[in-house]
Amino acid sequence: MNVEIRPLIRDTVAQLGAGVPYALKVVAGQLAEEPDLGRPSSLPGILTVMIDGDVFEDCPALVIGYIREPDRIEIRYVSVVDLSDPTAPRQEEGQGQEHRPAPLVPSDPADEALTVREIADAWHRITRWLQHHAPDSCAALRTGADPAEIAALEGEFGVRIPVGLRVLWLLTAGDDGVDGGGCLPGNRALLTLDAVAATYRMRMNLQAGEDSRNAERPEGERITLWKPSWIPVVALGPDDHTSGLYLDIETGCLGKWSRYYEAPDDELDTLVTYLEEVADMLEAPDLATRDKPGLIGGTLVWLSGIEPARDDRWQPLTG
């Protein structure tokens, strides 16, 4: 039986752990010999098999989803599984395993796989465009984060980073920007992980001070500046963290944060819809509504965030 692995999976699995590519190769060999090794998942046509993290060095526990056709198998996704939950079902000898990951939005393996694919596809569309049209902006993007760095943030914050944000950080650990601007609409920048931690601490400290004042206020007048479930993701600029966007891990939606307490946007984005719209605006700038992309030399510059001194150099994109 021929076993195929999607190119996107081959490109990213090493970021889950140094031993994951080898573990995936082993499982592919097992599936070639035993195509019905897995069990049905909640996604029609998808079977899943489990990898125990103790079997392979530098490899976490994984669930692998695949489709089986008469003459081929295609591995569609690979997701990390949290086995620290004592209520999670364990694999029986000689059988595949269903699993229940730690609470996330989304929590279903098939939904996680869809989110992984959507985030990765949207980000690759953005970076591919930057490579061809704005190489300076592309060069300012950092390489992917080490999984241990993300785990350290989870330990400090006491929350589980959603799979979509985890995938984005594995692809890039932030944007150092060009001339004070990032590559996202409004010339915002994806926060580096150090900046994520510093911003989270600052906002939580502000909330702690507000909580002491809230204790003396009527319930309807208490002020919330920050919640533990809000993870800062995007800032006004690489070096300007006065405002930005956070991801609420309880709702899966992005929200606006600012030291100036600006009103939130009426339209709620998820991380997926936000990145997909950025990619759409770059690929079809004539249809862009929220902001207009353009170029100054090899740098992507968005109209809403352009400085007056550089306005005469700005070339709008068309197409």
Secondary structure, 3 states (H helix, E strand, C coil): CEEEECHHHHHHHHHHCCCHHHHHHHHHHHHHHCCCCCEECCCCCEEEEEECCCCCCCCCCEEEEEEEECCEEEEEEEEECCCCCCCCCCCCCCCCCCCCCCCCCCCCHHHHHHHHHHHHHHHHHHHHHHHHHCHHHHHCECCCCCHHHHHHHHHHHCCCCCHHHHHHHHHCCCECCECCECCEHHHEEECCHHHHHHHHHHHHHHHHHHHHHHCCCCHHHCCCCCCCCEEEEEEEECCEEEEEEEEECCCCEEEEEECCCCCCCCCCCEHHHHHHHHHHHHHCHHHCCCCCEEEECCEEEEHHHCCHHHHHHCEECCC
